[in-house]
C-alpha cells in the first residue's frame, strides 16, 4: 500500500502499525516509506532501539491498558 503513495508524495512519508524490525527495514530499503513509526511496540519497549540493535526479543504490550476509539465513546 505504501508504494502507491511514494511516487506522488513530496513530503516525507511515515507509516506505522504492524511493523517488526524485519518488515520495517524492508520497507525503508525498498523506498516505500521514509520512516516507520513504532507505536505499541515502543510503549511496551522504551528501549526499542537498543533491542533492535541487539536482536533482543520484544516485550508484548499489555492489551488491558489499551482502548480503541469506539470503546472511549
WOQUI-V974030 format. One record per residue. N is the residue number from 0. SS is DSSP state (H for helix, E for strand, L for the rest). PHI is phi as a letter, one per 20 degrees, with the letter a starting at -180 (* if undefined). OMEGA is omega as a letter, one per 20 degrees, with the letter a starting at -180 (999 if undefined). Layout:
n | ss | phi | omega
N | SS | PHI | OMEGA
N | SS | PHI | OMEGA
This chain:
n | ss | phi | omega
0 | L | * | a
1 | H | f | a
2 | H | f | r
3 | H | f | a
4 | H | e | a
5 | H | g | a
6 | L | f | a
7 | L | d | a
8 | L | e | r
9 | L | e | r
10 | L | e | r
11 | L | g | a
12 | L | d | a
13 | E | d | r
14 | E | c | a
15 | E | b | r
16 | L | m | r
17 | L | n | a
18 | L | e | r
19 | L | d | a
20 | H | g | a
21 | H | f | a
22 | H | f | r
23 | H | f | r
24 | H | f | r
25 | H | f | r
26 | H | f | r
27 | H | f | a
28 | H | f | a
29 | L | e | r
30 | L | l | r
31 | L | e | r
32 | L | b | r
33 | L | e | r
34 | E | b | r
35 | E | d | r
36 | E | d | r
37 | L | d | a
38 | L | e | a
39 | H | f | r
40 | H | g | r
41 | H | f | r
42 | H | f | r
43 | H | f | a
44 | L | c | r
45 | L | g | r
46 | L | e | a
47 | H | g | a
48 | H | f | r
49 | H | f | r
50 | H | f | r
51 | H | f | a
52 | H | f | a
53 | H | e | a
54 | L | l | r
55 | L | e | r
56 | L | f | a
57 | L | e | r
58 | L | f | r
59 | L | e | r
60 | L | f | r
61 | L | f | a
62 | H | f | a
63 | H | f | a
64 | H | f | a
65 | L | e | r
66 | L | c | r
67 | L | e | r
68 | H | f | a
69 | H | f | a
70 | H | f | a
71 | H | e | a
72 | L | f | 999
